[in-house]
């Protein structure tokens, strides 16, 4: 059990932000998980992540031990953009699930990583070793993976503090009225369809996507999207909100399976400060074959 008393200079902070400052050995993502699972009490009560702390508030934190890795190594080929003793940047192919879960206990990126690496960070728990962030199964492109807990914690902090460069390419339906713009629209769970997210300005979480149209012709646009937040399905939801669903997106676009074999979304560029050296690094994942083929067919 960890007990903390909020000092005056940190009064008014969100609970997760206060804990991240008070306990730098924990990632903000892990602290948020502990809050949501009821392991954190503020003034003796369970609270939400967004709860504000006040001067002299007492915060008690129970930290269950990390569970051993459950996934098994599998000899699945990996495309690496970078690797050193602290981290890897992988070019994830479309169709590969990131970590084991319901319906996908094997043949995931985690299984491939365990075969490739002798060590991975344990902060993500037994099903998600090394996983700092995720891409949807049908989204391709650059992902960073942590080999140790210190790297995981620092990368998680950079993601939480929005210091990560995240630039995607997507093919969408329709032609935009403006060649560039910014979508600043909160995202939350869809009120009816629980597997979907939706723009929800009242109850959603803040989300911003900057977009720039690179090519447009014949009712299809190639768009560069820069994320300033990391909400679930953010680009897919924002593009749908603008009336330009991602090609191949069966969840947010009607009859999209007829247009493309999968959702045409690619994590193109990923940048961050190296957790050990502080050097700013930027990686680019080449456009995959199916994406490039569809692009070439659309813009002949």
C-alpha positions as protocol buffer text, in pm:
chain_id: "A"
residue {
  index: 1
  type: UNK
  ca { x: 0 y: 0 z: 0 }
}
residue {
  index: 2
  type: UNK
  ca { x: 129 y: 345 z: -97 }
}
residue {
  index: 3
  type: UNK
  ca { x: -11 y: 649 z: 86 }
}
residue {
  index: 4
  type: UNK
  ca { x: 34 y: 1005 z: -41 }
}
residue {
  index: 5
  type: UNK
  ca { x: -79 y: 1345 z: 85 }
}
residue {
  index: 6
  type: UNK
  ca { x: -137 y: 1603 z: -186 }
}
residue {
  index: 7
  type: UNK
  ca { x: 83 y: 1912 z: -139 }
}
residue {
  index: 8
  type: UNK
  ca { x: -55 y: 2259 z: -202 }
}
residue {
  index: 9
  type: UNK
  ca { x: 146 y: 2310 z: -521 }
}
residue {
  index: 10
  type: UNK
  ca { x: -21 y: 2009 z: -685 }
}
residue {
  index: 11
  type: UNK
  ca { x: -377 y: 2084 z: -580 }
}
residue {
  index: 12
  type: UNK
  ca { x: -614 y: 2114 z: -874 }
}
residue {
  index: 13
  type: UNK
  ca { x: -444 y: 1848 z: -1087 }
}
residue {
  index: 14
  type: UNK
  ca { x: -628 y: 1550 z: -1229 }
}
residue {
  index: 15
  type: UNK
  ca { x: -575 y: 1242 z: -1015 }
}
residue {
  index: 16
  type: UNK
  ca { x: -388 y: 1049 z: -1285 }
}
residue {
  index: 17
  type: UNK
  ca { x: -164 y: 1349 z: -1358 }
}
residue {
  index: 18
  type: UNK
  ca { x: -88 y: 1398 z: -988 }
}
residue {
  index: 19
  type: UNK
  ca { x: 1 y: 1030 z: -944 }
}
residue {
  index: 20
  type: UNK
  ca { x: 223 y: 1034 z: -1253 }
}
residue {
  index: 21
  type: UNK
  ca { x: 420 y: 1324 z: -1103 }
}
residue {
  index: 22
  type: UNK
  ca { x: 431 y: 1175 z: -753 }
}
residue {
  index: 23
  type: UNK
  ca { x: 518 y: 822 z: -869 }
}
residue {
  index: 24
  type: UNK
  ca { x: 742 y: 853 z: -1178 }
}
residue {
  index: 25
  type: UNK
  ca { x: 833 y: 484 z: -1156 }
}
residue {
  index: 26
  type: UNK
  ca { x: 480 y: 404 z: -1286 }
}
residue {
  index: 27
  type: UNK
  ca { x: 354 y: 483 z: -1634 }
}
residue {
  index: 28
  type: UNK
  ca { x: 50 y: 708 z: -1655 }
}
residue {
  index: 29
  type: UNK
  ca { x: -134 y: 438 z: -1848 }
}
residue {
  index: 30
  type: UNK
  ca { x: -74 y: 187 z: -1568 }
}
residue {
  index: 31
  type: UNK
  ca { x: -188 y: 438 z: -1306 }
}
residue {
  index: 32
  type: UNK
  ca { x: -507 y: 499 z: -1504 }
}
residue {
  index: 33
  type: UNK
  ca { x: -570 y: 124 z: -1518 }
}
residue {
  index: 34
  type: UNK
  ca { x: -521 y: 101 z: -1140 }
}
residue {
  index: 35
  type: UNK
  ca { x: -768 y: 386 z: -1085 }
}
residue {
  index: 36
  type: UNK
  ca { x: -1029 y: 224 z: -1309 }
}
residue {
  index: 37
  type: UNK
  ca { x: -984 y: -115 z: -1140 }
}
residue {
  index: 38
  type: UNK
  ca { x: -1049 y: 33 z: -795 }
}
residue {
  index: 39
  type: UNK
  ca { x: -693 y: 7 z: -663 }
}
residue {
  index: 40
  type: UNK
  ca { x: -674 y: 383 z: -595 }
}
residue {
  index: 41
  type: UNK
  ca { x: -872 y: 557 z: -321 }
}
residue {
  index: 42
  type: UNK
  ca { x: -902 y: 934 z: -274 }
}
residue {
  index: 43
  type: UNK
  ca { x: -1020 y: 1032 z: 72 }
}
residue {
  index: 44
  type: UNK
  ca { x: -1118 y: 667 z: 121 }
}
residue {
  index: 45
  type: UNK
  ca { x: -1338 y: 647 z: -190 }
}
residue {
  index: 46
  type: UNK
  ca { x: -1311 y: 497 z: -538 }
}
residue {
  index: 47
  type: UNK
  ca { x: -1284 y: 777 z: -792 }
}
residue {
  index: 48
  type: UNK
  ca { x: -1253 y: 844 z: -1161 }
}
residue {
  index: 49
  type: UNK
  ca { x: -935 y: 918 z: -1353 }
}
residue {
  index: 50
  type: UNK
  ca { x: -1045 y: 1277 z: -1410 }
}
residue {
  index: 51
  type: UNK
  ca { x: -1113 y: 1351 z: -1041 }
}
residue {
  index: 52
  type: UNK
  ca { x: -931 y: 1665 z: -922 }
}
residue {
  index: 53
  type: UNK
  ca { x: -715 y: 1644 z: -611 }
}
residue {
  index: 54
  type: UNK
  ca { x: -714 y: 1910 z: -338 }
}
residue {
  index: 55
  type: UNK
  ca { x: -451 y: 2018 z: -90 }
}
residue {
  index: 56
  type: UNK
  ca { x: -407 y: 1765 z: 194 }
}
residue {
  index: 57
  type: UNK
  ca { x: -617 y: 1498 z: 21 }
}
residue {
  index: 58
  type: UNK
  ca { x: -503 y: 1146 z: 111 }
}
residue {
  index: 59
  type: UNK
  ca { x: -445 y: 908 z: -181 }
}
residue {
  index: 60
  type: UNK
  ca { x: -397 y: 537 z: -116 }
}
residue {
  index: 61
  type: UNK
  ca { x: -272 y: 309 z: -391 }
}
residue {
  index: 62
  type: UNK
  ca { x: -263 y: -70 z: -394 }
}
residue {
  index: 63
  type: UNK
  ca { x: -33 y: -213 z: -661 }
}
residue {
  index: 64
  type: UNK
  ca { x: -95 y: -580 z: -744 }
}
residue {
  index: 65
  type: UNK
  ca { x: 216 y: -765 z: -865 }
}
residue {
  index: 66
  type: UNK
  ca { x: 267 y: -787 z: -1239 }
}
residue {
  index: 67
  type: UNK
  ca { x: 164 y: -1122 z: -1379 }
}
residue {
  index: 68
  type: UNK
  ca { x: 400 y: -1346 z: -1568 }
}
residue {
  index: 69
  type: UNK
  ca { x: 385 y: -1341 z: -1946 }
}
residue {
  index: 70
  type: UNK
  ca { x: 126 y: -1594 z: -2066 }
}
residue {
  index: 71
  type: UNK
  ca { x: 169 y: -1574 z: -2444 }
}
residue {
  index: 72
  type: UNK
  ca { x: 400 y: -1823 z: -2613 }
}
residue {
  index: 73
  type: UNK
  ca { x: 674 y: -1740 z: -2869 }
}
residue {
  index: 74
  type: UNK
  ca { x: 588 y: -1808 z: -3232 }
}
residue {
  index: 75
  type: UNK
  ca { x: 815 y: -1790 z: -3533 }
}
residue {
  index: 76
  type: UNK
  ca { x: 625 y: -1518 z: -3719 }
}
residue {
  index: 77
  type: UNK
  ca { x: 832 y: -1291 z: -3948 }
}
residue {
  index: 78
  type: UNK
  ca { x: 878 y: -932 z: -3830 }
}
residue {
  index: 79
  type: UNK
  ca { x: 959 y: -627 z: -4040 }
}
residue {
  index: 80
  type: UNK
  ca { x: 1179 y: -403 z: -3825 }
}
residue {
  index: 81
  type: UNK
  ca { x: 1238 y: -34 z: -3886 }
}
residue {
  index: 82
  type: UNK
  ca { x: 1474 y: -2 z: -3586 }
}
residue {
  index: 83
  type: UNK
  ca { x: 1605 y: -200 z: -3290 }
}
residue {
  index: 84
  type: UNK
  ca { x: 1844 y: -139 z: -3001 }
}
residue {
  index: 85
  type: UNK
  ca { x: 1876 y: -263 z: -2643 }
}
residue {
  index: 86
  type: UNK
  ca { x: 1577 y: -58 z: -2526 }
}
residue {
  index: 87
  type: UNK
  ca { x: 1313 y: -75 z: -2796 }
}
residue {
  index: 88
  type: UNK
  ca { x: 1198 y: -189 z: -3139 }
}
residue {
  index: 89
  type: UNK
  ca { x: 1001 y: -8 z: -3406 }
}
residue {
  index: 90
  type: UNK
  ca { x: 809 y: -261 z: -3613 }
}
residue {
  index: 91
  type: UNK
  ca { x: 619 y: -226 z: -3939 }
}
residue {
  index: 92
  type: UNK
  ca { x: 303 y: -417 z: -3849 }
}
residue {
  index: 93
  type: UNK
  ca { x: 125 y: -580 z: -4144 }
}
residue {
  index: 94
  type: UNK
  ca { x: -250 y: -548 z: -4185 }
}
residue {
  index: 95
  type: UNK
  ca { x: -433 y: -854 z: -4053 }
}
residue {
  index: 96
  type: UNK
  ca { x: -203 y: -912 z: -3756 }
}
residue {
  index: 97
  type: UNK
  ca { x: -360 y: -867 z: -3411 }
}
residue {
  index: 98
  type: UNK
  ca { x: -131 y: -683 z: -3169 }
}
residue {
  index: 99
  type: UNK
  ca { x: -179 y: -892 z: -2854 }
}
residue {
  index: 100
  type: UNK
  ca { x: -369 y: -1201 z: -2736 }
}
residue {
  index: 101
  type: UNK
  ca { x: -731 y: -1151 z: -2637 }
}
residue {
  index: 102
  type: UNK
  ca { x: -1076 y: -1297 z: -2681 }
}
residue {
  index: 103
  type: UNK
  ca { x: -1076 y: -1492 z: -3006 }
}
residue {
  index: 104
  type: UNK
  ca { x: -705 y: -1431 z: -3072 }
}
residue {
  index: 105
  type: UNK
  ca { x: -494 y: -1625 z: -2825 }
}
residue {
  index: 106
  type: UNK
  ca { x: -217 y: -1704 z: -3074 }
}
residue {
  index: 107
  type: UNK
  ca { x: -59 y: -1573 z: -3396 }
}
residue {
  index: 108
  type: UNK
  ca { x: -33 y: -1214 z: -3269 }
}
residue {
  index: 109
  type: UNK
  ca { x: 241 y: -953 z: -3278 }
}
residue {
  index: 110
  type: UNK
  ca { x: 319 y: -1035 z: -2913 }
}
residue {
  index: 111
  type: UNK
  ca { x: 381 y: -1399 z: -3003 }
}
residue {
  index: 112
  type: UNK
  ca { x: 619 y: -1286 z: -3278 }
}
residue {
  index: 113
  type: UNK
  ca { x: 798 y: -1044 z: -3043 }
}
residue {
  index: 114
  type: UNK
  ca { x: 851 y: -1312 z: -2779 }
}
residue {
  index: 115
  type: UNK
  ca { x: 1023 y: -1529 z: -3040 }
}
residue {
  index: 116
  type: UNK
  ca { x: 1241 y: -1239 z: -3155 }
}
residue {
  index: 117
  type: UNK
  ca { x: 1337 y: -1081 z: -2818 }
}
residue {
  index: 118
  type: UNK
  ca { x: 1488 y: -1228 z: -2506 }
}
residue {
  index: 119
  type: UNK
  ca { x: 1328 y: -952 z: -2294 }
}
residue {
  index: 120
  type: UNK
  ca { x: 1017 y: -733 z: -2314 }
}
residue {
  index: 121
  type: UNK
  ca { x: 872 y: -490 z: -2061 }
}
residue {
  index: 122
  type: UNK
  ca { x: 620 y: -638 z: -1817 }
}
residue {
  index: 123
  type: UNK
  ca { x: 419 y: -326 z: -1743 }
}
residue {
  index: 124
  type: UNK
  ca { x: 147 y: -419 z: -1991 }
}
residue {
  index: 125
  type: UNK
  ca { x: 73 y: -740 z: -1799 }
}
residue {
  index: 126
  type: UNK
  ca { x: 87 y: -1102 z: -1901 }
}
residue {
  index: 127
  type: UNK
  ca { x: -101 y: -1060 z: -2230 }
}
residue {
  index: 128
  type: UNK
  ca { x: 70 y: -742 z: -2352 }
}
residue {
  index: 129
  type: UNK
  ca { x: 445 y: -757 z: -2286 }
}
residue {
  index: 130
  type: UNK
  ca { x: 627 y: -469 z: -2452 }
}
residue {
  index: 131
  type: UNK
  ca { x: 308 y: -313 z: -2590 }
}
residue {
  index: 132
  type: UNK
  ca { x: 304 y: 63 z: -2533 }
}
residue {
  index: 133
  type: UNK
  ca { x: 30 y: 145 z: -2786 }
}
residue {
  index: 134
  type: UNK
  ca { x: -182 y: -45 z: -3036 }
}
residue {
  index: 135
  type: UNK
  ca { x: -297 y: -46 z: -3395 }
}
residue {
  index: 136
  type: UNK
  ca { x: -623 y: -203 z: -3512 }
}
residue {
  index: 137
  type: UNK
  ca { x: -591 y: -549 z: -3665 }
}
residue {
  index: 138
  type: UNK
  ca { x: -650 y: -416 z: -4017 }
}
residue {
  index: 139
  type: UNK
  ca { x: -429 y: -107 z: -3976 }
}
residue {
  index: 140
  type: UNK
  ca { x: -71 y: -138 z: -4097 }
}
residue {
  index: 141
  type: UNK
  ca { x: 245 y: 52 z: -4016 }
}
residue {
  index: 142
  type: UNK
  ca { x: 485 y: 179 z: -3751 }
}
residue {
  index: 143
  type: UNK
  ca { x: 460 y: 74 z: -3385 }
}
residue {
  index: 144
  type: UNK
  ca { x: 711 y: 113 z: -3103 }
}
residue {
  index: 145
  type: UNK
  ca { x: 769 y: -173 z: -2857 }
}
residue {
  index: 146
  type: UNK
  ca { x: 949 y: -148 z: -2521 }
}
residue {
  index: 147
  type: UNK
  ca { x: 1211 y: -403 z: -2417 }
}
residue {
  index: 148
  type: UNK
  ca { x: 1228 y: -292 z: -2052 }
}
residue {
  index: 149
  type: UNK
  ca { x: 1008 y: -123 z: -1795 }
}
residue {
  index: 150
  type: UNK
  ca { x: 1201 y: 207 z: -1785 }
}
residue {
  index: 151
  type: UNK
  ca { x: 1159 y: 245 z: -2161 }
}
residue {
  index: 152
  type: UNK
  ca { x: 790 y: 154 z: -2136 }
}
residue {
  index: 153
  type: UNK
  ca { x: 731 y: 412 z: -1863 }
}
residue {
  index: 154
  type: UNK
  ca { x: 901 y: 694 z: -2054 }
}
residue {
  index: 155
  type: UNK
  ca { x: 728 y: 613 z: -2384 }
}
residue {
  index: 156
  type: UNK
  ca { x: 393 y: 594 z: -2203 }
}
residue {
  index: 157
  type: UNK
  ca { x: 460 y: 936 z: -2055 }
}
residue {
  index: 158
  type: UNK
  ca { x: 536 y: 1079 z: -2399 }
}
residue {
  index: 159
  type: UNK
  ca { x: 213 y: 934 z: -2535 }
}
residue {
  index: 160
  type: UNK
  ca { x: 13 y: 1068 z: -2239 }
}
residue {
  index: 161
  type: UNK
  ca { x: 172 y: 1413 z: -2269 }
}
residue {
  index: 162
  type: UNK
  ca { x: 117 y: 1414 z: -2649 }
}
residue {
  index: 163
  type: UNK
  ca { x: 485 y: 1439 z: -2733 }
}
residue {
  index: 164
  type: UNK
  ca { x: 471 y: 1157 z: -2989 }
}
residue {
  index: 165
  type: UNK
  ca { x: 456 y: 1237 z: -3362 }
}
residue {
  index: 166
  type: UNK
  ca { x: 182 y: 1022 z: -3519 }
}
residue {
  index: 167
  type: UNK
  ca { x: 115 y: 1066 z: -3890 }
}
residue {
  index: 168
  type: UNK
  ca { x: -110 y: 830 z: -4087 }
}
residue {
  index: 169
  type: UNK
  ca { x: -203 y: 783 z: -4450 }
}
residue {
  index: 170
  type: UNK
  ca { x: -557 y: 689 z: -4541 }
}
residue {
  index: 171
  type: UNK
  ca { x: -766 y: 644 z: -4853 }
}
residue {
  index: 172
  type: UNK
  ca { x: -1119 y: 775 z: -4804 }
}
residue {
  index: 173
  type: UNK
  ca { x: -1435 y: 815 z: -5008 }
}
residue {
  index: 174
  type: UNK
  ca { x: -1520 y: 1147 z: -5168 }
}
residue {
  index: 175
  type: UNK
  ca { x: -1339 y: 1471 z: -5241 }
}
residue {
  index: 176
  type: UNK
  ca { x: -1287 y: 1730 z: -4967 }
}
residue {
  index: 177
  type: UNK
  ca { x: -1403 y: 2088 z: -5003 }
}
residue {
  index: 178
  type: UNK
  ca { x: -1080 y: 2210 z: -4845 }
}
residue {
  index: 179
  type: UNK
  ca { x: -733 y: 2067 z: -4904 }
}
residue {
  index: 180
  type: UNK
  ca { x: -646 y: 2082 z: -4536 }
}
residue {
  index: 181
  type: UNK
  ca { x: -816 y: 2130 z: -4205 }
}
residue {
  index: 182
  type: UNK
  ca { x: -845 y: 2028 z: -3841 }
}
residue {
  index: 183
  type: UNK
  ca { x: -1114 y: 1817 z: -3677 }
}
residue {
  index: 184
  type: UNK
  ca { x: -1149 y: 1903 z: -3308 }
}
residue {
  index: 185
  type: UNK
  ca { x: -1435 y: 1677 z: -3198 }
}
residue {
  index: 186
  type: UNK
  ca { x: -1459 y: 1469 z: -2881 }
}
residue {
  index: 187
  type: UNK
  ca { x: -1498 y: 1093 z: -2918 }
}
residue {
  index: 188
  type: UNK
  ca { x: -1689 y: 854 z: -2694 }
}
residue {
  index: 189
  type: UNK
  ca { x: -1865 y: 520 z: -2704 }
}
residue {
  index: 190
  type: UNK
  ca { x: -2153 y: 504 z: -2953 }
}
residue {
  index: 191
  type: UNK
  ca { x: -2484 y: 529 z: -2761 }
}
residue {
  index: 192
  type: UNK
  ca { x: -2636 y: 227 z: -2939 }
}
residue {
  index: 193
  type: UNK
  ca { x: -2364 y: 24 z: -3112 }
}
residue {
  index: 194
  type: UNK
  ca { x: -2122 y: -69 z: -2833 }
}
residue {
  index: 195
  type: UNK
  ca { x: -1847 y: -184 z: -3068 }
}
residue {
  index: 196
  type: UNK
  ca { x: -1837 y: 158 z: -3231 }
}
residue {
  index: 197
  type: UNK
  ca { x: -1710 y: 497 z: -3124 }
}
residue {
  index: 198
  type: UNK
  ca { x: -1872 y: 825 z: -3226 }
}
residue {
  index: 199
  type: UNK
  ca { x: -1827 y: 1200 z: -3204 }
}
residue {
  index: 200
  type: UNK
  ca { x: -1979 y: 1296 z: -2869 }
}
residue {
  index: 201
  type: UNK
  ca { x: -1910 y: 1655 z: -2769 }
}
residue {
  index: 202
  type: UNK
  ca { x: -2089 y: 1627 z: -2434 }
}
residue {
  index: 203
  type: UNK
  ca { x: -1958 y: 1300 z: -2292 }
}
residue {
  index: 204
  type: UNK
  ca { x: -1663 y: 1211 z: -2514 }
}
residue {
  index: 205
  type: UNK
  ca { x: -1290 y: 1267 z: -2464 }
}
residue {
  index: 206
  type: UNK
  ca { x: -1116 y: 1548 z: -2649 }
}
residue {
  index: 207
  type: UNK
  ca { x: -973 y: 1444 z: -2985 }
}
residue {
  index: 208
  type: UNK
  ca { x: -801 y: 1642 z: -3260 }
}
residue {
  index: 209
  type: UNK
  ca { x: -694 y: 1529 z: -3606 }
}
residue {
  index: 210
  type: UNK
  ca { x: -523 y: 1755 z: -3861 }
}
residue {
  index: 211
  type: UNK
  ca { x: -568 y: 1643 z: -4220 }
}
residue {
  index: 212
  type: UNK
  ca { x: -408 y: 1730 z: -4554 }
}
residue {
  index: 213
  type: UNK
  ca { x: -533 y: 1599 z: -4888 }
}
residue {
  index: 214
  type: UNK
  ca { x: -243 y: 1466 z: -5094 }
}
residue {
  index: 215
  type: UNK
  ca { x: -440 y: 1340 z: -5396 }
}
residue {
  index: 216
  type: UNK
  ca { x: -805 y: 1345 z: -5498 }
}
residue {
  index: 217
  type: UNK
  ca { x: -971 y: 1202 z: -5805 }
}
residue {
  index: 218
  type: UNK
  ca { x: -1271 y: 995 z: -5906 }
}
residue {
  index: 219
  type: UNK
  ca { x: -1441 y: 1010 z: -5569 }
}
residue {
  index: 220
  type: UNK
  ca { x: -1136 y: 894 z: -5371 }
}
residue {
  index: 221
  type: UNK
  ca { x: -889 y: 1099 z: -5165 }
}
residue {
  index: 222
  type: UNK
  ca { x: -546 y: 1014 z: -5027 }
}
residue {
  index: 223
  type: UNK
  ca { x: -520 y: 1197 z: -4696 }
}
residue {
  index: 224
  type: UNK
  ca { x: -239 y: 1256 z: -4448 }
}
residue {
  index: 225
  type: UNK
  ca { x: -370 y: 1263 z: -4089 }
}
residue {
  index: 226
  type: UNK
  ca { x: -172 y: 1392 z: -3791 }
}
residue {
  index: 227
  type: UNK
  ca { x: -303 y: 1286 z: -3451 }
}
residue {
  index: 228
  type: UNK
  ca { x: -285 y: 1518 z: -3151 }
}
residue {
  index: 229
  type: UNK
  ca { x: -461 y: 1265 z: -2928 }
}
residue {
  index: 230
  type: UNK
  ca { x: -496 y: 889 z: -2927 }
}
residue {
  index: 231
  type: UNK
  ca { x: -861 y: 794 z: -2904 }
}
residue {
  index: 232
  type: UNK
  ca { x: -995 y: 457 z: -3012 }
}
residue {
  index: 233
  type: UNK
  ca { x: -1068 y: 455 z: -3387 }
}
residue {
  index: 234
  type: UNK
  ca { x: -993 y: 828 z: -3396 }
}
residue {
  index: 235
  type: UNK
  ca { x: -917 y: 873 z: -3767 }
}
residue {
  index: 236
  type: UNK
  ca { x: -1195 y: 635 z: -3870 }
}
residue {
  index: 237
  type: UNK
  ca { x: -1448 y: 822 z: -3655 }
}
residue {
  index: 238
  type: UNK
  ca { x: -1333 y: 1169 z: -3759 }
}
residue {
  index: 239
  type: UNK
  ca { x: -1328 y: 1084 z: -4130 }
}
residue {
  index: 240
  type: UNK
  ca { x: -1676 y: 931 z: -4102 }
}
residue {
  index: 241
  type: UNK
  ca { x: -1791 y: 1244 z: -3916 }
}
residue {
  index: 242
  type: UNK
  ca { x: -1674 y: 1456 z: -4210 }
}
residue {
  index: 243
  type: UNK
  ca { x: -1863 y: 1234 z: -4453 }
}
residue {
  index: 244
  type: UNK
  ca { x: -1551 y: 1065 z: -4591 }
}
residue {
  index: 245
  type: UNK
  ca { x: -1531 y: 713 z: -4439 }
}
residue {
  index: 246
  type: UNK
  ca { x: -1208 y: 519 z: -4478 }
}
residue {
  index: 247
  type: UNK
  ca { x: -1212 y: 285 z: -4776 }
}
residue {
  index: 248
  type: UNK
  ca { x: -1268 y: -75 z: -4668 }
}
residue {
  index: 249
  type: UNK
  ca { x: -1392 y: 22 z: -4321 }
}
residue {
  index: 250
  type: UNK
  ca { x: -1686 y: -212 z: -4266 }
}
residue {
  index: 251
  type: UNK
  ca { x: -1762 y: -68 z: -3920 }
}
residue {
  index: 252
  type: UNK
  ca { x: -1798 y: 300 z: -4011 }
}
residue {
  index: 253
  type: UNK
  ca { x: -1871 y: 287 z: -4385 }
}
residue {
  index: 254
  type: UNK
  ca { x: -2158 y: 115 z: -4564 }
}
residue {
  index: 255
  type: UNK
  ca { x: -2066 y: -159 z: -4813 }
}
residue {
  index: 256
  type: UNK
  ca { x: -1699 y: -71 z: -4784 }
}
residue {
  index: 257
  type: UNK
  ca { x: -1588 y: -435 z: -4816 }
}
residue {
  index: 258
  type: UNK
  ca { x: -1674 y: -412 z: -5187 }
}
residue {
  index: 259
  type: UNK
  ca { x: -1437 y: -118 z: -5232 }
}
residue {
  index: 260
  type: UNK
  ca { x: -1125 y: -245 z: -5054 }
}
residue {
  index: 261
  type: UNK
  ca { x: -1015 y: -572 z: -4888 }
}
residue {
  index: 262
  type: UNK
  ca { x: -950 y: -401 z: -4553 }
}
residue {
  index: 263
  type: UNK
  ca { x: -959 y: -54 z: -4401 }
}
residue {
  index: 264
  type: UNK
  ca { x: -707 y: 161 z: -4589 }
}
residue {
  index: 265
  type: UNK
  ca { x: -530 y: 311 z: -4288 }
}
residue {
  index: 266
  type: UNK
  ca { x: -152 y: 309 z: -4246 }
}
residue {
  index: 267
  type: UNK
  ca { x: 66 y: 433 z: -3958 }
}
residue {
  index: 268
  type: UNK
  ca { x: 314 y: 614 z: -4181 }
}
residue {
  index: 269
  type: UNK
  ca { x: 542 y: 815 z: -3953 }
}
residue {
  index: 270
  type: UNK
  ca { x: 615 y: 771 z: -3583 }
}
residue {
  index: 271
  type: UNK
  ca { x: 844 y: 1001 z: -3388 }
}
residue {
  index: 272
  type: UNK
  ca { x: 956 y: 1023 z: -3024 }
}
residue {
  index: 273
  type: UNK
  ca { x: 1249 y: 1107 z: -2800 }
}
residue {
  index: 274
  type: UNK
  ca { x: 1461 y: 801 z: -2728 }
}
residue {
  index: 275
  type: UNK
  ca { x: 1392 y: 713 z: -2362 }
}
residue {
  index: 276
  type: UNK
  ca { x: 1759 y: 663 z: -2276 }
}
residue {
  index: 277
  type: UNK
  ca { x: 1944 y: 921 z: -2488 }
}
residue {
  index: 278
  type: UNK
  ca { x: 1677 y: 1186 z: -2542 }
}
residue {
  index: 279
  type: UNK
  ca { x: 1757 y: 1192 z: -2914 }
}
residue {
  index: 280
  type: UNK
  ca { x: 1457 y: 1280 z: -3129 }
}
residue {
  index: 281
  type: UNK
  ca { x: 1384 y: 994 z: -3371 }
}
residue {
  index: 282
  type: UNK
  ca { x: 1142 y: 971 z: -3664 }
}
residue {
  index: 283
  type: UNK
  ca { x: 1055 y: 649 z: -3846 }
}
residue {
  index: 284
  type: UNK
  ca { x: 865 y: 595 z: -4170 }
}
residue {
  index: 285
  type: UNK
  ca { x: 688 y: 272 z: -4264 }
}
residue {
  index: 286
  type: UNK
  ca { x: 664 y: 226 z: -4642 }
}
residue {
  index: 287
  type: UNK
  ca { x: 318 y: 210 z: -4793 }
}
residue {
  index: 288
  type: UNK
  ca { x: 213 y: -160 z: -4807 }
}
residue {
  index: 289
  type: UNK
  ca { x: 141 y: -330 z: -5138 }
}
residue {
  index: 290
  type: UNK
  ca { x: -239 y: -345 z: -5113 }
}
residue {
  index: 291
  type: UNK
  ca { x: -256 y: 21 z: -5015 }
}
residue {
  index: 292
  type: UNK
  ca { x: -28 y: 129 z: -5298 }
}
residue {
  index: 293
  type: UNK
  ca { x: -217 y: -83 z: -5551 }
}
residue {
  index: 294
  type: UNK
  ca { x: -550 y: 70 z: -5456 }
}
residue {
  index: 295
  type: UNK
  ca { x: -395 y: 418 z: -5467 }
}
residue {
  index: 296
  type: UNK
  ca { x: -253 y: 359 z: -5814 }
}
residue {
  index: 297
  type: UNK
  ca { x: -587 y: 224 z: -5940 }
}
residue {
  index: 298
  type: UNK
  ca { x: -774 y: 524 z: -5800 }
}
residue {
  index: 299
  type: UNK
  ca { x: -538 y: 789 z: -5940 }
}
residue {
  index: 300
  type: UNK
  ca { x: -452 y: 659 z: -6285 }
}
